[in-house]
Amino acid sequence: MHQLPNKLIALLLVLAVMGLPCGAMATNNSGLNDPQIDAGAMAADAVVVRPVGIVATAAGFVLFVVGVPFAALGGNVGDAWNAMVVYPAKFTFARPLGDFE
């Protein structure tokens, strides 16, 4: 009769240990899926994407200067400025390293 509580305690202990991974899997792991944490993405961003973004910002500025008379005729100078200069500049200089969203 003394063995029954020991076996019951052992069984409950085994079930509790087996249930531990289920509790860990049920938690919110949204922090583990962040793409900006990836070191490879950060390196690629610093070496390839940022220099291309600088060139795109400069080219957008040149194209804006060439196209501003046409944008003025159409009445959308602000939209042209945002699309050709501001968006590439924000993509290049304002976002966190490795964040491509």
PLY file of the C-alpha trace (Angstrom):
ply
format ascii 1.0
element vertex 101
property float x
property float y
property float z
element edge 100
property int vertex1
property int vertex2
end_header
0.00 0.00 0.00
2.97 2.27 0.57
4.12 1.81 -3.07
0.90 3.12 -4.61
1.46 6.75 -3.59
5.09 6.53 -4.77
4.00 5.21 -8.20
1.28 7.85 -8.38
3.77 10.59 -7.54
6.21 9.22 -10.13
3.45 9.10 -12.77
2.38 12.68 -12.01
6.00 13.82 -12.14
6.51 12.17 -15.55
3.31 13.74 -16.89
4.33 17.16 -15.57
7.76 16.91 -17.19
6.19 15.82 -20.48
3.80 18.77 -20.35
6.55 21.38 -20.02
7.34 21.60 -23.76
3.63 22.04 -24.55
3.48 25.11 -22.34
6.51 26.58 -24.07
4.99 25.98 -27.49
1.75 27.68 -26.45
3.46 30.99 -25.68
3.58 33.89 -28.11
6.82 33.67 -30.06
6.34 36.79 -32.18
9.75 38.13 -31.13
11.47 35.10 -32.66
10.09 35.79 -36.14
11.46 39.32 -36.52
13.44 39.53 -39.76
15.47 42.49 -38.55
17.27 40.30 -36.02
18.94 38.23 -38.75
22.66 39.06 -38.99
22.83 37.98 -42.64
20.07 40.42 -43.57
21.87 43.19 -41.69
25.13 42.47 -43.50
23.44 42.35 -46.91
21.65 45.58 -46.11
24.84 47.38 -45.10
26.97 46.11 -48.00
24.53 45.96 -50.93
21.16 47.60 -50.29
22.26 50.84 -48.60
24.73 51.82 -51.37
22.08 51.04 -53.98
19.64 53.18 -51.98
22.08 56.09 -51.98
22.41 55.82 -55.77
18.62 55.56 -56.11
18.13 58.67 -53.97
20.64 60.66 -56.05
19.15 59.41 -59.33
15.66 60.24 -58.08
16.76 63.76 -57.25
18.27 64.22 -60.72
15.12 62.84 -62.37
13.00 65.11 -60.18
14.98 68.17 -61.27
14.53 67.15 -64.92
10.84 66.36 -64.50
9.76 69.19 -62.19
8.50 71.40 -65.06
6.21 68.60 -66.19
5.13 67.89 -62.62
4.37 71.60 -62.18
2.19 71.54 -65.27
0.33 68.56 -63.88
0.06 70.10 -60.42
1.73 67.22 -58.60
5.17 68.53 -57.62
4.76 67.31 -54.03
3.77 63.82 -55.13
6.74 63.67 -57.52
9.10 64.85 -54.78
7.80 62.22 -52.35
7.97 59.39 -54.87
11.35 60.23 -56.39
13.33 61.57 -53.43
11.65 61.17 -50.05
10.72 57.48 -50.31
14.21 56.32 -51.46
15.84 58.55 -48.84
13.68 57.11 -46.04
14.35 53.60 -47.29
18.08 54.27 -47.27
18.60 56.38 -44.16
15.61 56.12 -41.81
14.83 52.41 -41.44
16.63 50.02 -39.06
19.50 47.99 -40.48
18.23 44.71 -41.93
14.54 45.69 -41.85
13.12 45.29 -45.35
9.43 45.73 -44.53
0 1
1 2
2 3
3 4
4 5
5 6
6 7
7 8
8 9
9 10
10 11
11 12
12 13
13 14
14 15
15 16
16 17
17 18
18 19
19 20
20 21
21 22
22 23
23 24
24 25
25 26
26 27
27 28
28 29
29 30
30 31
31 32
32 33
33 34
34 35
35 36
36 37
37 38
38 39
39 40
40 41
41 42
42 43
43 44
44 45
45 46
46 47
47 48
48 49
49 50
50 51
51 52
52 53
53 54
54 55
55 56
56 57
57 58
58 59
59 60
60 61
61 62
62 63
63 64
64 65
65 66
66 67
67 68
68 69
69 70
70 71
71 72
72 73
73 74
74 75
75 76
76 77
77 78
78 79
79 80
80 81
81 82
82 83
83 84
84 85
85 86
86 87
87 88
88 89
89 90
90 91
91 92
92 93
93 94
94 95
95 96
96 97
97 98
98 99
99 100
